[in-house]
C-alpha cells in the first residue's frame, strides 16, 4: 500500500475523531485545507472508498447519523486501546517519513524488533492456528526447537512485543518475547482458547510480563515530590493510588511481587523507598547491599 494513501486514511479518521461528528460539507472544507488536496472537495466515491478501507484495515467504523447528516467514529470499547495505539504508531511513522530532511536531528531509541514475526503471530491469533517456533531465551546457550504454541494474546511492554499462549508439550501457559523467536511458521492445525481463560485478568495483578501465582500484596512506596510528578504522569500499575504529603507522596498498589517490579523500584534510586510490605523491603535491601559490595571489593 502506498504510504501516501495510508496517510489519507489516517487523516480521515483523525479529522472525524477530533471533531466528534462532522458533515460532508465540513469534511470537504477540512480536506481542501489539508496537504492532500489540490483545493477541491473530497470526491464522494473517494470518501466511500476510504471509509471502506479504514474499516477493513483498522476495524474502525465511520458511522452515519441521518438525523443531522453527520459522520462519526463508532467507538468499540473492546478495541479502543489497540485502535489508539495503531493510529498513533502509523501517524508517527508517516511524520518521521516526511521528515527525512531533518533525520540527523531526530534520535530514536534502539529497541529489539518484532516486525519479522508480529504479522504472522497476529494472523495465527486471528485464524486460531497453531504456531511452531524455535526460541532463543537469554538463559540458554542453544535455542529451544519445535515449540508448539496456541497463541492466546499479544502484549507490548517497554516497546517489546510478547505472546502468551499454551505451550502444548508442557501443557502450560507461557510468555515469549517475539524478538527472541529464531524462526516460526503458522501451521494448518487449529485451536480454541478455553472459555475459562480470561486474557485481561491474566496480567491484571502483575507488573510487566512476568506471571506468577503468588499472593497479591499491598505495596506502598514513598516517593519524593519531584519524582512523584513522573509517577503521576506514568503510573506504574493500574491500581496506583496516591496520598500527597509535605515533600513526598505515598503511592499504593495491589499486585504480585516480581523481579520486574523490584528492578523498576531500583531504577528510581534514592527517590523511591519501599514502606511495605516487609518482604519487598528485604528484597530491595538485599539487592542494594549486593550492589554496594560490588564496589567495595
C-alpha positions, 0 to 999 in steps of 0.5 A: 500500500502506498504510504501516501494513501495510508496517510489519507486514511489516517487523516480521515479518521483523525479529522472525524475523531477530533471533531466528534461528528462532522458533515460532508460539507465540513469534511470537504472544507477540512480536506481542501485545507489539508496537504492532500488536496489540490483545493477541491472537495473530497470526491464522494466515491473517494470518501466511500472508498476510504471509509471502506478501507479504514474499516477493513484495515483498522476495524474502525467504523465511520458511522452515519447519523441521518438525523443531522447528516453527520459522520462519526467514529463508532467507538468499540470499547473492546478495541479502543486501546489497540485502535489508539495505539495503531493510529498513533504508531502509523501517524508517527511513522508517516511524520518521521517519513516526511521528515527525512530532511531533518533525520540527523536531528531526530534520535530514536531509541534502539529497541529489539524488533518484532516486525519479522514475526508480529504479522504472522503471530497476529494472523495465527491469533486471528485464524486460531492456528497453531504456531511452531517456533524455535526460541532463543531465551537469554538463559540458554546457550542453544535455542529451544526447537519445535515449540508448539504454541496456541497463541492466546494474546499479544502484549507490548511492554517497554516497546517489546512485543510478547505472546502468551499462549499454551505451550502444548508439550508442557501443557502450560501457559507461557510468555515469549518475547517475539524478538527472541523467536529464531524462526516460526511458521503458522501451521494448518492445525487449529485451536480454541482458547478455553472459555475459562481463560480470561486474557485481561485478568491474566496480567491484571495483578502483575507488573510487566510480563512476568506471571506468577501465582503468588499472593497479591500484596499491598505495596506502598512506596514513598516517593519524593515530590519531584519524582512523584510528578513522573509517577503521576504522569506514568503510573506504574500499575493500574491500581496506583493510588496516591496520598500527597504529603509535605515533600513526598507522596505515598503511592499504593498498589495491589499486585504480585511481587516480581523481579520486574517490579523490584528492578523498576523500584531500583531504577528510581534510586534514592527517590523511591523507598519501599514502606511495605510490605516487609518482604519487598523491603528485604528484597530491595535491601538485599539487592542494594547491599549486593550492589554496594559490595560490588564496589567495595571489593 
